[in-house]
């Protein structure tokens, strides 16, 4: 009974549109900052190195290097302070947590980019096969 009540209370605080991003993706996190009466948006960009929790308690950790120093921030996914999350680049990773990036420096921090060229490759292949068949038929 209490679990259902918790789920109902949690449902009201969840965001309806959460962007799809994974560990290893480079993201821009737009955060609302209150300075006295004024509100402004600050952008924190970096690589998502971890996701944890579920429901309204879900968080993600973003890491970037500023002036040679590594900076990590944890953001609650469903927080009203997080205005927007933009995925800039998708990385290919084989781990759920990328804590090993903390020990790396310079170019070793880079991750391979996930590319979706699958639509263009199959179209190019049949044209090559067709050209080879025509060439073989012309030579006989």
Buried (B, 14 or more C-beta within 10 A) or exposed (E): EEEEEEEEEBEEEEEEEEEEBBBBBBBBBBBBEEEEEEEEEEEBEBBBBBBEEEEBEBBBBBBBBEEEEBEBEEBBBBBEEBBEBEBEEBBEBEEEEBEEBEEEEEEEBEBEEEEEEEEEEEEEEEEEEEEEEEEEEEEE
